Every structure is written in structure tokens, then in C-alpha cells.
Amino acid sequence: MNDAHADYAPAAPPAALPRAPLKLSCIVPAHNEEANLEPFVRALAEAVRALTPEFEIVIVNDGSRDGTHEAALRLLQGLPVRYLALSRNFGKEAALSAGIDHARGNAVLLIDADFQHPLAMLPQMHELWAMGYDMVYGVIADRTAEGSAKRLGTSLFYRLLNSGNKVKVPPHAGDFRWMDRRVAEALKSLPEHHRFMKGLYAWVGFKTAALPFVPQDRAAGASSFNLRRLGSLALLGLTSFTTLPLRVWSVVGSVVALVALGYGAWITVETLMFGNDLAGWPTLAAGIMLFSGVQLMSIGVLGEYIGRIYDEVKHRPSYLVARDEDHSPLRERSRP
């Protein structure tokens, strides 16, 4: 780790914990990854085999429309793979939750199937876990390859998310992470349906260490995370982990009310002292439009939170598994 990334280096390792021999569950969410899945899983198996002979790779097919299903079935031959096919596209957050729910190892690795998360970092993650860290996560150290609009939006999102929030979500941290079994069990115990995983990772706490990395180029295909999906994920994060939008509109409403009272007082004084021959239609129209706009926007913010409440109280599962092909060698070892 070079000096440029010194801010991410753990200050001091925690007290060493006696770790059992590593049994690693690798969670690989896949959505339309037909071209990447087979070469990636084989490369992942080779990298993990250098760390431990006891591991499983849990592939979660999140409603792919290409040949991802067939590619996953081919991987069942000769590799320690458990294949979960969800009944439809539930989103990456749900796919990650499905993988964590079905993982059997005493450590869990979350990694994408597009080769953007460097496999060369796995030994360092393993080393930090063995030193006593419960969670080791990757932090994107360089976003210059992204567009300026995305970088600006990302920066604004994390500022809003962490403003006034007791639980701080590390900026630029992604889903590339190594977790102890205790962290996985803590995440499984959280009951919410709409799961913003980056916030949940931070909320559960535990001893964590960050590792900077630069995402590699996708080996094939294009990311399904367009601006619309990123915006939806950002809205989910804000409404799940902060009440800042509600507080902002409370302040805006108070300021507008004070301005309106002041303006009303001014009109009253002016009319009493000088009279008023004007009909006042422009002022009236502008005032109605202003106040109507503020009310509609504030109702919209309230509606987002109420919508989240409505979805949560229905207690529907985050995902449904349509097919479970279990060729994991950890299956027998996990039985009592």
C-alpha cells in the first residue's frame, strides 16, 4: 500500500482472534453476465484455491435474460459451485442478500462477475481477516475514468447520506468485501425488505479495514447500472438511512412561511399608509405558484418515506429462489 493511500490503512490491528481454518463462501451476483461468468468463476476458483482447499462459489443469477443460466449450469461440473436462480430480476441488493443467506463458510467474499474487482487483493484480505478484522472492504481510489456528472452525483450523495447521521457510510466503498461469519449472521438478522447494502455494512459495525483499489475494465459486456438505476439506488439509500430530506423541507417550509408572513406584514402596512390602487394579480399568482410548488415537493418527499413504510409492512421477501443447484463441498460439513 503506497503513501497515496495511507488514509485507508488500518491504524493498528485489533487483538488477534483465534480463527478456525478458512472455509470461504464466494458470493458472485450475476445479471446478464453470459460472456464473463465462466472465465471469471474459473479464475476465482484458482485464486481462492491458493488460500484454502475448502471453499464454495455461490452464483446468484438475478433474472438474467441472456445465456447466464446455461453458463452457470456448465460450471457445476468440476467446480465447487452452488447455483441460485432467482425467479426474476430483484436487483443487486437482493442478489447479495440471497448469497449471504445461503453461504456456509466461516468467511464470506462478495465479488462481481465482471473482473472489475481485482483477484490479486484476495490474499491481503485474507491476511487482514486472519489478523482479527471482521470485515475488509475495497474503496475505489480513483474515479477519473468516470464521467464528471457521475463523480459529482456520487460526492453529493455521500455528503447528504452522512450529514447528521450517526452511522457514517464510507465514501466510495463498494460491495467488494470479505466478511467474517459473524458479520454475515448480523446482516441476515436485519429484517428490512428494501436493503441498501452499503448502509447495512456500516450499520452492523464490527472491526473493519479498508483497502484502496482501482476498478479494472469489464472483460466483456456493459454494466446494467445506468443513471436511472444509480439514481434509484441513491434514493433508496437516502430514504433508508437518513431523514435529512424531511428535515430540509421542514427548514424550507419554515423559511417560506416567515417570508410570507413578512411580506404580508409589509403589504398591510403599505396599504394602511399609502393605499393600494393595484389589483395585485401578479403578486397573488406568483405567491400561489410558489407555495403550491413547495407543498407538492414536500408531499413528494413524504410520499417516498411513506412508500418505503408501505412496502416494509407487507413483509414480502426480498427475493424468491426459482432453482437451487447445490454442488458445494461445504454442504455436508455444514450439517449438524
Contacts in CASP RR format, 6 or more apart in sequence:
PFRMAT RR
TARGET T0000
AUTHOR 0000-0000-0000
METHOD contacts of the structure
MODEL  1
MNDAHADYAPAAPPAALPRAPLKLSCIVPAHNEEANLEPFVRALAEAVRA
LTPEFEIVIVNDGSRDGTHEAALRLLQGLPVRYLALSRNFGKEAALSAGI
DHARGNAVLLIDADFQHPLAMLPQMHELWAMGYDMVYGVIADRTAEGSAK
RLGTSLFYRLLNSGNKVKVPPHAGDFRWMDRRVAEALKSLPEHHRFMKGL
YAWVGFKTAALPFVPQDRAAGASSFNLRRLGSLALLGLTSFTTLPLRVWS
VVGSVVALVALGYGAWITVETLMFGNDLAGWPTLAAGIMLFSGVQLMSIG
VLGEYIGRIYDEVKHRPSYLVARDEDHSPLRERSRP
1 8 0 8 1.000
1 9 0 8 1.000
1 211 0 8 1.000
1 212 0 8 1.000
4 141 0 8 1.000
5 141 0 8 1.000
5 212 0 8 1.000
8 139 0 8 1.000
8 141 0 8 1.000
8 210 0 8 1.000
8 211 0 8 1.000
8 212 0 8 1.000
10 128 0 8 1.000
10 133 0 8 1.000
10 209 0 8 1.000
10 210 0 8 1.000
13 128 0 8 1.000
13 131 0 8 1.000
13 132 0 8 1.000
13 133 0 8 1.000
14 131 0 8 1.000
14 132 0 8 1.000
14 133 0 8 1.000
14 207 0 8 1.000
15 132 0 8 1.000
16 131 0 8 1.000
16 132 0 8 1.000
17 132 0 8 1.000
19 106 0 8 1.000
19 129 0 8 1.000
19 130 0 8 1.000
19 132 0 8 1.000
20 106 0 8 1.000
21 52 0 8 1.000
21 54 0 8 1.000
22 51 0 8 1.000
22 52 0 8 1.000
22 54 0 8 1.000
22 55 0 8 1.000
22 106 0 8 1.000
22 107 0 8 1.000
22 126 0 8 1.000
23 52 0 8 1.000
23 54 0 8 1.000
23 55 0 8 1.000
23 104 0 8 1.000
23 105 0 8 1.000
23 106 0 8 1.000
23 107 0 8 1.000
23 330 0 8 1.000
23 333 0 8 1.000
24 48 0 8 1.000
24 51 0 8 1.000
24 52 0 8 1.000
24 54 0 8 1.000
24 55 0 8 1.000
24 56 0 8 1.000
24 105 0 8 1.000
24 107 0 8 1.000
24 108 0 8 1.000
24 109 0 8 1.000
25 55 0 8 1.000
25 56 0 8 1.000
25 58 0 8 1.000
25 99 0 8 1.000
25 103 0 8 1.000
25 104 0 8 1.000
25 105 0 8 1.000
25 107 0 8 1.000
25 108 0 8 1.000
25 109 0 8 1.000
25 330 0 8 1.000
26 44 0 8 1.000
26 48 0 8 1.000
26 55 0 8 1.000
26 56 0 8 1.000
26 57 0 8 1.000
26 58 0 8 1.000
26 108 0 8 1.000
26 109 0 8 1.000
26 111 0 8 1.000
27 58 0 8 1.000
27 60 0 8 1.000
27 96 0 8 1.000
27 99 0 8 1.000
27 100 0 8 1.000
27 103 0 8 1.000
27 108 0 8 1.000
27 109 0 8 1.000
27 110 0 8 1.000
27 111 0 8 1.000
28 37 0 8 1.000
28 40 0 8 1.000
28 41 0 8 1.000
28 44 0 8 1.000
28 57 0 8 1.000
28 58 0 8 1.000
28 59 0 8 1.000
28 60 0 8 1.000
28 111 0 8 1.000
28 112 0 8 1.000
28 113 0 8 1.000
29 60 0 8 1.000
29 62 0 8 1.000
29 92 0 8 1.000
29 95 0 8 1.000
29 96 0 8 1.000
29 99 0 8 1.000
29 112 0 8 1.000
29 113 0 8 1.000
30 37 0 8 1.000
30 59 0 8 1.000
30 60 0 8 1.000
30 61 0 8 1.000
30 62 0 8 1.000
30 64 0 8 1.000
30 68 0 8 1.000
30 72 0 8 1.000
30 95 0 8 1.000
30 113 0 8 1.000
31 61 0 8 1.000
31 62 0 8 1.000
31 63 0 8 1.000
31 64 0 8 1.000
31 68 0 8 1.000
31 89 0 8 1.000
31 91 0 8 1.000
31 92 0 8 1.000
31 95 0 8 1.000
31 224 0 8 1.000
32 64 0 8 1.000
32 65 0 8 1.000
32 66 0 8 1.000
32 68 0 8 1.000
32 224 0 8 1.000
33 40 0 8 1.000
33 64 0 8 1.000
33 68 0 8 1.000
33 71 0 8 1.000
33 113 0 8 1.000
33 114 0 8 1.000
34 64 0 8 1.000
34 66 0 8 1.000
34 67 0 8 1.000
34 68 0 8 1.000
34 70 0 8 1.000
34 71 0 8 1.000
35 219 0 8 1.000
35 220 0 8 1.000
35 221 0 8 1.000
36 113 0 8 1.000
36 114 0 8 1.000
36 115 0 8 1.000
36 218 0 8 1.000
36 219 0 8 1.000
36 220 0 8 1.000
36 221 0 8 1.000
37 59 0 8 1.000
37 68 0 8 1.000
37 71 0 8 1.000
37 72 0 8 1.000
37 75 0 8 1.000
37 113 0 8 1.000
38 71 0 8 1.000
38 74 0 8 1.000
38 75 0 8 1.000
39 219 0 8 1.000
40 113 0 8 1.000
40 114 0 8 1.000
40 115 0 8 1.000
40 219 0 8 1.000
41 57 0 8 1.000
41 59 0 8 1.000
41 75 0 8 1.000
41 79 0 8 1.000
41 81 0 8 1.000
41 113 0 8 1.000
42 75 0 8 1.000
42 79 0 8 1.000
43 115 0 8 1.000
43 119 0 8 1.000
44 57 0 8 1.000
44 111 0 8 1.000
44 119 0 8 1.000
45 55 0 8 1.000
45 57 0 8 1.000
45 79 0 8 1.000
45 80 0 8 1.000
47 119 0 8 1.000
47 120 0 8 1.000
47 122 0 8 1.000
48 55 0 8 1.000
48 57 0 8 1.000
48 109 0 8 1.000
48 122 0 8 1.000
49 55 0 8 1.000
50 123 0 8 1.000
51 122 0 8 1.000
51 123 0 8 1.000
51 126 0 8 1.000
54 329 0 8 1.000
54 330 0 8 1.000
54 333 0 8 1.000
55 80 0 8 1.000
55 330 0 8 1.000
56 80 0 8 1.000
56 81 0 8 1.000
56 82 0 8 1.000
56 103 0 8 1.000
56 104 0 8 1.000
56 105 0 8 1.000
56 328 0 8 1.000
56 329 0 8 1.000
56 330 0 8 1.000
57 75 0 8 1.000
57 79 0 8 1.000
57 80 0 8 1.000
57 81 0 8 1.000
57 82 0 8 1.000
58 81 0 8 1.000
58 82 0 8 1.000
58 83 0 8 1.000
58 84 0 8 1.000
58 99 0 8 1.000
58 102 0 8 1.000
58 103 0 8 1.000
58 328 0 8 1.000
59 72 0 8 1.000
59 75 0 8 1.000
59 81 0 8 1.000
59 82 0 8 1.000
59 83 0 8 1.000
59 84 0 8 1.000
59 113 0 8 1.000
60 84 0 8 1.000
60 86 0 8 1.000
60 95 0 8 1.000
60 96 0 8 1.000
60 98 0 8 1.000
60 99 0 8 1.000
61 68 0 8 1.000
61 69 0 8 1.000
61 72 0 8 1.000
61 83 0 8 1.000
61 84 0 8 1.000
61 85 0 8 1.000
61 86 0 8 1.000
62 86 0 8 1.000
62 89 0 8 1.000
62 90 0 8 1.000
62 91 0 8 1.000
62 92 0 8 1.000
62 94 0 8 1.000
62 95 0 8 1.000
63 85 0 8 1.000
63 86 0 8 1.000
63 87 0 8 1.000
63 88 0 8 1.000
63 89 0 8 1.000
63 90 0 8 1.000
64 89 0 8 1.000
69 85 0 8 1.000
72 81 0 8 1.000
72 83 0 8 1.000
72 85 0 8 1.000
73 83 0 8 1.000
73 325 0 8 1.000
75 81 0 8 1.000
75 83 0 8 1.000
76 83 0 8 1.000
76 325 0 8 1.000
76 327 0 8 1.000
78 327 0 8 1.000
79 327 0 8 1.000
80 327 0 8 1.000
80 328 0 8 1.000
80 329 0 8 1.000
80 330 0 8 1.000
81 325 0 8 1.000
81 327 0 8 1.000
81 328 0 8 1.000
82 102 0 8 1.000
82 324 0 8 1.000
82 325 0 8 1.000
82 326 0 8 1.000
82 327 0 8 1.000
82 328 0 8 1.000
82 331 0 8 1.000
83 323 0 8 1.000
83 324 0 8 1.000
83 325 0 8 1.000
83 326 0 8 1.000
83 327 0 8 1.000
84 98 0 8 1.000
84 99 0 8 1.000
84 102 0 8 1.000
84 321 0 8 1.000
84 323 0 8 1.000
84 324 0 8 1.000
85 321 0 8 1.000
85 322 0 8 1.000
85 323 0 8 1.000
85 324 0 8 1.000
86 94 0 8 1.000
86 95 0 8 1.000
86 98 0 8 1.000
86 319 0 8 1.000
86 320 0 8 1.000
86 321 0 8 1.000
86 322 0 8 1.000
87 319 0 8 1.000
87 320 0 8 1.000
87 321 0 8 1.000
87 322 0 8 1.000
88 320 0 8 1.000
90 318 0 8 1.000
90 319 0 8 1.000
90 320 0 8 1.000
92 175 0 8 1.000
92 225 0 8 1.000
93 194 0 8 1.000
93 195 0 8 1.000
93 196 0 8 1.000
93 197 0 8 1.000
93 233 0 8 1.000
93 236 0 8 1.000
93 318 0 8 1.000
94 195 0 8 1.000
94 318 0 8 1.000
94 319 0 8 1.000
95 319 0 8 1.000
96 110 0 8 1.000
96 175 0 8 1.000
96 197 0 8 1.000
97 187 0 8 1.000
97 195 0 8 1.000
97 197 0 8 1.000
97 318 0 8 1.000
97 319 0 8 1.000
98 318 0 8 1.000
98 319 0 8 1.000
98 321 0 8 1.000
100 108 0 8 1.000
100 110 0 8 1.000
100 184 0 8 1.000
100 187 0 8 1.000
100 188 0 8 1.000
101 188 0 8 1.000
102 324 0 8 1.000
103 184 0 8 1.000
104 328 0 8 1.000
104 330 0 8 1.000
104 331 0 8 1.000
104 333 0 8 1.000
104 334 0 8 1.000
105 181 0 8 1.000
105 330 0 8 1.000
105 334 0 8 1.000
106 180 0 8 1.000
106 181 0 8 1.000
107 129 0 8 1.000
107 178 0 8 1.000
107 179 0 8 1.000
107 180 0 8 1.000
107 181 0 8 1.000
108 178 0 8 1.000
108 179 0 8 1.000
108 180 0 8 1.000
108 181 0 8 1.000
108 183 0 8 1.000
108 184 0 8 1.000
109 122 0 8 1.000
109 125 0 8 1.000
109 177 0 8 1.000
109 178 0 8 1.000
109 179 0 8 1.000
110 175 0 8 1.000
110 176 0 8 1.000
110 177 0 8 1.000
110 178 0 8 1.000
110 179 0 8 1.000
111 117 0 8 1.000
111 176 0 8 1.000
112 175 0 8 1.000
112 176 0 8 1.000
114 218 0 8 1.000
114 219 0 8 1.000
114 220 0 8 1.000
114 221 0 8 1.000
114 223 0 8 1.000
115 216 0 8 1.000
115 217 0 8 1.000
115 218 0 8 1.000
115 219 0 8 1.000
116 215 0 8 1.000
116 216 0 8 1.000
116 217 0 8 1.000
116 218 0 8 1.000
117 176 0 8 1.000
117 213 0 8 1.000
117 215 0 8 1.000
117 216 0 8 1.000
118 213 0 8 1.000
118 216 0 8 1.000
121 138 0 8 1.000
121 211 0 8 1.000
121 213 0 8 1.000
122 178 0 8 1.000
124 136 0 8 1.000
124 211 0 8 1.000
125 136 0 8 1.000
125 178 0 8 1.000
125 211 0 8 1.000
126 178 0 8 1.000
128 136 0 8 1.000
128 178 0 8 1.000
128 209 0 8 1.000
128 211 0 8 1.000
129 136 0 8 1.000
129 178 0 8 1.000
129 180 0 8 1.000
132 207 0 8 1.000
133 207 0 8 1.000
133 208 0 8 1.000
133 209 0 8 1.000
134 179 0 8 1.000
134 180 0 8 1.000
134 182 0 8 1.000
134 183 0 8 1.000
134 206 0 8 1.000
134 207 0 8 1.000
134 208 0 8 1.000
135 177 0 8 1.000
135 178 0 8 1.000
135 179 0 8 1.000
135 180 0 8 1.000
135 183 0 8 1.000
135 201 0 8 1.000
135 205 0 8 1.000
135 206 0 8 1.000
135 207 0 8 1.000
135 208 0 8 1.000
135 209 0 8 1.000
136 177 0 8 1.000
136 178 0 8 1.000
136 208 0 8 1.000
136 209 0 8 1.000
136 210 0 8 1.000
136 211 0 8 1.000
137 170 0 8 1.000
137 173 0 8 1.000
137 174 0 8 1.000
137 176 0 8 1.000
137 177 0 8 1.000
137 178 0 8 1.000
137 201 0 8 1.000
137 208 0 8 1.000
137 209 0 8 1.000
137 210 0 8 1.000
137 211 0 8 1.000
138 173 0 8 1.000
138 174 0 8 1.000
138 176 0 8 1.000
138 177 0 8 1.000
138 210 0 8 1.000
138 211 0 8 1.000
138 212 0 8 1.000
138 213 0 8 1.000
139 170 0 8 1.000
139 171 0 8 1.000
139 172 0 8 1.000
139 173 0 8 1.000
139 174 0 8 1.000
139 210 0 8 1.000
139 211 0 8 1.000
139 212 0 8 1.000
139 213 0 8 1.000
140 172 0 8 1.000
140 173 0 8 1.000
140 174 0 8 1.000
140 212 0 8 1.000
140 213 0 8 1.000
140 214 0 8 1.000
140 215 0 8 1.000
141 172 0 8 1.000
141 212 0 8 1.000
141 213 0 8 1.000
141 214 0 8 1.000
142 214 0 8 1.000
143 150 0 8 1.000
143 151 0 8 1.000
143 154 0 8 1.000
143 172 0 8 1.000
145 215 0 8 1.000
146 154 0 8 1.000
150 227 0 8 1.000
150 230 0 8 1.000
153 234 0 8 1.000
154 171 0 8 1.000
154 172 0 8 1.000
155 171 0 8 1.000
157 234 0 8 1.000
157 238 0 8 1.000
158 169 0 8 1.000
158 171 0 8 1.000
158 172 0 8 1.000
160 238 0 8 1.000
160 242 0 8 1.000
160 244 0 8 1.000
161 169 0 8 1.000
161 237 0 8 1.000
161 238 0 8 1.000
161 241 0 8 1.000
161 242 0 8 1.000
162 168 0 8 1.000
162 169 0 8 1.000
162 171 0 8 1.000
163 242 0 8 1.000
163 244 0 8 1.000
164 242 0 8 1.000
164 244 0 8 1.000
165 241 0 8 1.000
165 242 0 8 1.000
165 244 0 8 1.000
167 199 0 8 1.000
167 202 0 8 1.000
167 203 0 8 1.000
167 241 0 8 1.000
168 202 0 8 1.000
169 198 0 8 1.000
169 199 0 8 1.000
169 202 0 8 1.000
169 241 0 8 1.000
170 202 0 8 1.000
170 210 0 8 1.000
173 198 0 8 1.000
173 201 0 8 1.000
173 210 0 8 1.000
174 198 0 8 1.000
175 197 0 8 1.000
175 198 0 8 1.000
176 213 0 8 1.000
177 201 0 8 1.000
179 187 0 8 1.000
180 206 0 8 1.000
182 206 0 8 1.000
183 201 0 8 1.000
183 204 0 8 1.000
183 206 0 8 1.000
186 204 0 8 1.000
186 205 0 8 1.000
186 206 0 8 1.000
187 200 0 8 1.000
187 201 0 8 1.000
187 204 0 8 1.000
190 200 0 8 1.000
190 203 0 8 1.000
190 204 0 8 1.000
192 240 0 8 1.000
192 312 0 8 1.000
193 311 0 8 1.000
193 312 0 8 1.000
193 314 0 8 1.000
193 315 0 8 1.000
193 316 0 8 1.000
193 317 0 8 1.000
193 318 0 8 1.000
194 236 0 8 1.000
194 240 0 8 1.000
194 308 0 8 1.000
194 311 0 8 1.000
194 312 0 8 1.000
195 318 0 8 1.000
196 233 0 8 1.000
196 236 0 8 1.000
196 237 0 8 1.000
196 240 0 8 1.000
196 241 0 8 1.000
198 237 0 8 1.000
199 237 0 8 1.000
199 240 0 8 1.000
199 241 0 8 1.000
203 241 0 8 1.000
225 233 0 8 1.000
235 304 0 8 1.000
238 244 0 8 1.000
238 245 0 8 1.000
239 245 0 8 1.000
239 304 0 8 1.000
239 305 0 8 1.000
239 308 0 8 1.000
240 308 0 8 1.000
245 301 0 8 1.000
245 304 0 8 1.000
246 301 0 8 1.000
246 302 0 8 1.000
246 305 0 8 1.000
249 297 0 8 1.000
249 298 0 8 1.000
249 301 0 8 1.000
252 294 0 8 1.000
252 298 0 8 1.000
253 294 0 8 1.000
253 298 0 8 1.000
256 290 0 8 1.000
256 291 0 8 1.000
256 294 0 8 1.000
260 291 0 8 1.000
267 276 0 8 1.000
270 276 0 8 1.000
END
